[in-house]
Amino acid sequence: MSPAVITPLTDVTVPPVQPSRTALRATDTPLCRARVARGWSQQKVVRALRLLAESWGWEVAAETSLKVQMSRWENGVNRPSQTYQVLLCALFRATPDALGFTGTGNATLADRIDALEHLVSDLTAQLEAAVAA
């Protein structure tokens, strides 16, 4: 039996250029930054959370459910309950503040844009003052 031969679907002898791939970016939340800084996947965090909870005798959600919740926590859609905040702080060896749990909530996009506009204005004024001096 002869090996299979793969024939291109086009008559072009030069292969097409692959479209550029956009790099995956982690969300910019303290919880996500803590995970990425350790080089951990969300799946690894979920497994570690379950193992830690089991070692403490705590009941937590199933792995598949936790994977969804982890994504929602990192994207700022939901905040972890007190149970998960304690587990995450222990897992990452971080304070609630360091993981973003002590804030008053997530700023809206409009609030974030407004804050950035003020920052740009302040920096522009400082730059103009420095150039004038």
C-alpha positions as CSV (number, residue, x, y, z in Angstrom):
1,M,0.0,0.0,0.0
2,S,1.4,3.4,-1.0
3,P,1.5,6.4,1.4
4,A,-1.3,8.9,1.1
5,V,-0.6,11.9,-1.0
6,I,-2.0,15.3,0.1
7,T,-2.8,17.6,-2.8
8,P,-3.6,21.2,-2.2
9,L,-7.0,22.5,-3.1
10,T,-5.6,25.4,-5.1
11,D,-3.3,25.6,-8.1
12,V,-1.1,28.2,-6.3
13,T,2.4,26.9,-5.7
14,V,3.2,29.4,-2.9
15,P,1.2,28.8,0.3
16,P,-0.9,31.6,1.5
17,V,0.3,33.8,4.4
18,Q,-1.2,32.9,7.7
19,P,-3.2,35.7,9.2
20,S,-1.6,37.2,12.3
21,R,-2.5,35.7,15.5
22,T,-3.4,37.9,18.4
23,A,-1.8,37.0,21.6
24,L,-4.0,35.9,24.4
25,R,-4.1,38.5,27.2
26,A,-5.1,38.0,30.7
27,T,-7.6,40.3,32.2
28,D,-6.2,43.1,34.3
29,T,-7.5,42.2,37.7
30,P,-5.4,41.5,40.8
31,L,-6.7,37.9,41.0
32,C,-5.7,37.2,37.4
33,R,-2.3,38.9,37.8
34,A,-1.6,36.7,40.8
35,R,-2.4,33.6,38.8
36,V,-0.4,34.6,35.7
37,A,2.6,35.7,37.8
38,R,2.9,32.1,39.0
39,G,2.4,30.7,35.5
40,W,-0.7,28.9,36.6
41,S,-3.6,28.0,34.4
42,Q,-7.2,28.6,35.6
43,Q,-7.5,24.8,35.7
44,K,-4.5,24.5,38.0
45,V,-6.0,27.0,40.3
46,V,-9.3,25.2,40.4
47,R,-7.7,21.9,41.2
48,A,-5.6,23.5,43.9
49,L,-8.7,25.1,45.4
50,R,-10.5,21.8,45.5
51,L,-7.5,20.1,47.1
52,L,-7.0,22.8,49.7
53,A,-10.7,22.8,50.5
54,E,-10.7,19.0,50.8
55,S,-7.7,19.1,53.2
56,W,-9.6,21.6,55.4
57,G,-12.8,19.6,55.2
58,W,-14.6,22.4,53.4
59,E,-17.3,21.7,50.7
60,V,-16.8,23.6,47.4
61,A,-18.4,23.4,44.0
62,A,-17.5,20.8,41.3
63,E,-14.4,21.4,39.2
64,T,-16.4,22.3,36.1
65,S,-18.4,24.9,38.0
66,L,-15.4,26.3,39.7
67,K,-13.7,26.7,36.3
68,V,-16.6,28.9,35.1
69,Q,-16.6,30.8,38.4
70,M,-12.8,31.4,38.2
71,S,-13.2,33.0,34.9
72,R,-16.0,35.2,36.1
73,W,-14.0,36.2,39.2
74,E,-11.0,37.1,37.0
75,N,-13.1,39.1,34.6
76,G,-14.8,41.0,37.3
77,V,-18.3,39.7,36.5
78,N,-18.7,38.3,40.1
79,R,-16.8,38.4,43.3
80,P,-15.9,35.2,45.1
81,S,-17.9,34.4,48.2
82,Q,-16.1,34.6,51.6
83,T,-15.3,30.9,51.4
84,Y,-13.5,31.2,48.1
85,Q,-11.8,34.5,49.2
86,V,-10.3,32.7,52.1
87,L,-9.2,29.7,49.9
88,L,-7.8,32.0,47.2
89,C,-5.9,34.1,49.8
90,A,-4.4,30.9,51.3
91,L,-3.6,29.4,47.9
92,F,-1.9,32.5,46.6
93,R,-0.4,33.4,50.0
94,A,-1.8,36.9,49.6
95,T,-4.0,39.3,51.4
96,P,-7.6,40.0,50.4
97,D,-6.5,43.5,49.4
98,A,-3.7,42.1,47.1
99,L,-6.3,39.9,45.3
100,G,-8.7,42.8,44.9
101,F,-11.3,41.5,47.4
102,T,-11.5,44.6,49.6
103,G,-12.6,47.1,47.0
104,T,-16.1,48.5,46.9
105,G,-16.9,46.8,43.6
106,N,-16.0,46.9,40.0
107,A,-15.9,50.3,38.3
108,T,-18.0,50.7,35.3
109,L,-16.4,51.2,31.9
110,A,-17.4,54.9,32.0
111,D,-15.8,55.4,35.4
112,R,-12.6,53.7,34.1
113,I,-12.6,55.9,31.0
114,D,-13.2,59.0,33.1
115,A,-10.3,58.1,35.4
116,L,-8.0,57.5,32.4
117,E,-9.0,60.9,30.9
118,H,-8.1,62.6,34.2
119,L,-4.8,60.8,34.3
120,V,-3.9,61.9,30.7
121,S,-4.9,65.5,31.6
122,D,-2.8,65.4,34.7
123,L,0.2,63.9,32.9
124,T,-0.1,66.4,30.0
125,A,-0.1,69.3,32.5
126,Q,3.0,67.9,34.3
127,L,4.8,67.4,30.9
128,E,3.9,71.0,29.8
129,A,5.2,72.3,33.1
130,A,8.4,70.3,32.9
131,V,9.0,71.5,29.3
132,A,8.3,75.2,30.2
133,A,10.8,75.0,33.1
